[in-house]
Amino acid sequence: MNQHLLNIKDIQNERDYRSIPIDKVGIKNLQYPITVLDRRNGFQHTVASINMFVDLPHKYKGTHMSRFVEMLHLFRPEVSLKKITVILEQMKTHLHAASANIEVTFPYFIEKRSPVTNSPGLMDYTCSFVGSSDPDGKIDLVSEVIVPISSVCPCSKEISEMGAHNQRGQVRLSTRFDKFIWIEDMIELVEKCASCEVYSVLKRVDEKHVTERAFSNPKFVEDIVRDIAKRLKEDQNITWFSVSAENFESIHNHSAYASITSGRHPDL
């Protein structure tokens, strides 16, 4: 290597005299191609938005930002919860940090067939893997999905002579678990607790089916989060969960919202 390059000053490693540690320093919104596990096809290629952080002791002026990307490059193409554990430990080692955090958010595609005509179409879901490693080496991993749903208002149906107001909504489900859980399993659990699923392709007979299905199964956001929480509570593999539902109301200028996090009540 050129001797001149070896003598380049390393500003980040210089001493900082303010004596103030930083909780998180790193990179945000790095767009990066990754490969994630797919229950049906084995693997799926997608593009993630990645955040990576470490703590910075009070004596250092800065961290080496390029090393985050270099470490990520070593682990591509597959990014899974198992790989994230290794990435976190490598972040701490190479950046001389006590703690590390990583957030990987990506669109995940599932082929869904319409309920009557069996017409195929791709549905996209926003998914995230969130991991952290504390100074004691304890690893915390959370898997999250955001699922579009359809709901019909029970009150509107009860008081109206004809019809009821219905809307699309969104459920955000985060889980910790003992054993591996498929993204598809989390999505399917949510969809089963809505008034009806959302599809990308619907023929007229499919549209009739989902409309009648939703109207025969009206639910408040409160019903949706409680139904999901009940299923999660019965699953011995789930050690923690947080679920929220937001309906983008069709007759109000606001959304309806409800959330439940396990552990906040004695029976959860």
Secondary structure, DSSP 8 states (H G I E B T S, - for coil): --HHHHT---GGGSB-SS---EEEEEEEEEEEEEEEEETTTEEEEEEEEEEEEEEE-TTBS---HHHHHHHHHHH-SB--HHHHHHHHHHHHHHTT-S-EEEEEEEEEEEEEE-TTT--EEEEEEEEEEEEEE-TT--EEEEEEEEEEEEEE-HHHHHH-SS---EEEEEEEEEEEESS---HHHHHHHHHHTSSB---S---HHHHHHHHHHHHTS---HHHHHHHHHHHHHH-TTEEEEEEEEEEE-SSSSSEEEEEEETTSSTT-
